Amino acid sequence: MPTLYVITYAALRIAGVPVSTHLALSASLLIAFVMFSTGAAMAEIAYSAYATDALQKRFSPLATALLIGVPWALWHLPSMMKMGQSPQLIVWGLLGTIAFRVITVWLYNHAGCSLFAVILAHAVGTTARSAFPGGRHGYEVADGSISYAVIIIAALCVAFFSRSARHVRPASISR
C-alpha cells in the first residue's frame, strides 16, 4: 500500500494537480496506526479469515473478492455521504474499496492465508492515507479519480496476472 501511495503522489504531481509537498509524520500517526489496526483486525477476521476461506471453496479468488468487496464498499457508503463527499468521489471511493479487496484476497492467498498480512496491509493502507501529504483531502483531490484509479489499476494487474499465472491455492482453501 505505501508503494501505491507513492505512485499516487507521483501521478498527481505529473497530472499537475496541486498537492502538498509536506509529509506530516508525527507521534499521533502511531496512535492512528494502533486504532486502524484494531479496526482492520475486526474487519479482516470476518472478511479474510472467515468469508474468504469459505467463498474460495466454491469461487475463484476474483469472484470471492467481488462477493466480499461490493457489500464492504456499500458498508462505507453512509459514512461517505455523511462526510459530504461529491457523487464522483463516492463512486471512485466505492470502486477503490472493491479494488482494495481484490488486492487483499490476492495478498491473503499469496501470504499462505496469513491473517496478520492482511490486517497489516489494511492498517498500513488506512494509516498511510492519513499521512498522505495534505491528509485524506490531499489524497482525494480531483474527486479521487487519480488516487483511486491507481488502486483500481493495481487490482486489475493482480487479477490479470493471477489468472495468467499458474497459481496453486494454499491447501486450506483447496476445493
Secondary structure in CASP SS format (residue, H / E / C, confidence):
PFRMAT SS
TARGET T0000
AUTHOR 0000-0000-0000
METHOD secondary structure of the structure
MODEL  1
M C 1.00
P H 1.00
T H 1.00
L H 1.00
Y H 1.00
V H 1.00
I H 1.00
T H 1.00
Y H 1.00
A H 1.00
A H 1.00
L H 1.00
R H 1.00
I H 1.00
A C 1.00
G C 1.00
V C 1.00
P C 1.00
V C 1.00
S C 1.00
T C 1.00
H C 1.00
L C 1.00
A C 1.00
L C 1.00
S C 1.00
A H 1.00
S H 1.00
L H 1.00
L H 1.00
I H 1.00
A H 1.00
F H 1.00
V H 1.00
M H 1.00
F H 1.00
S H 1.00
T H 1.00
G H 1.00
A H 1.00
A H 1.00
M H 1.00
A H 1.00
E H 1.00
I H 1.00
A H 1.00
Y H 1.00
S H 1.00
A H 1.00
Y H 1.00
A H 1.00
T H 1.00
D H 1.00
A H 1.00
L H 1.00
Q H 1.00
K C 1.00
R C 1.00
F C 1.00
S C 1.00
P H 1.00
L H 1.00
A H 1.00
T H 1.00
A H 1.00
L H 1.00
L H 1.00
I H 1.00
G H 1.00
V H 1.00
P H 1.00
W H 1.00
A H 1.00
L H 1.00
W H 1.00
H H 1.00
L H 1.00
P H 1.00
S H 1.00
M H 1.00
M H 1.00
K H 1.00
M C 1.00
G C 1.00
Q C 1.00
S C 1.00
P H 1.00
Q H 1.00
L H 1.00
I H 1.00
V H 1.00
W H 1.00
G H 1.00
L H 1.00
L H 1.00
G H 1.00
T H 1.00
I H 1.00
A H 1.00
F H 1.00
R H 1.00
V H 1.00
I H 1.00
T H 1.00
V H 1.00
W H 1.00
L H 1.00
Y H 1.00
N H 1.00
H H 1.00
A C 1.00
G C 1.00
C C 1.00
S C 1.00
L H 1.00
F H 1.00
A H 1.00
V H 1.00
I H 1.00
L H 1.00
A H 1.00
H H 1.00
A H 1.00
V H 1.00
G H 1.00
T H 1.00
T H 1.00
A H 1.00
R H 1.00
S H 1.00
A H 1.00
F C 1.00
P C 1.00
G C 1.00
G H 1.00
R H 1.00
H H 1.00
G H 1.00
Y H 1.00
E C 1.00
V C 1.00
A H 1.00
D H 1.00
G H 1.00
S H 1.00
I H 1.00
S H 1.00
Y H 1.00
A H 1.00
V H 1.00
I H 1.00
I H 1.00
I H 1.00
A H 1.00
A H 1.00
L H 1.00
C H 1.00
V H 1.00
A H 1.00
F H 1.00
F H 1.00
S H 1.00
R H 1.00
S H 1.00
A C 1.00
R C 1.00
H C 1.00
V C 1.00
R C 1.00
P C 1.00
A H 1.00
S H 1.00
I H 1.00
S C 1.00
R C 1.00
END
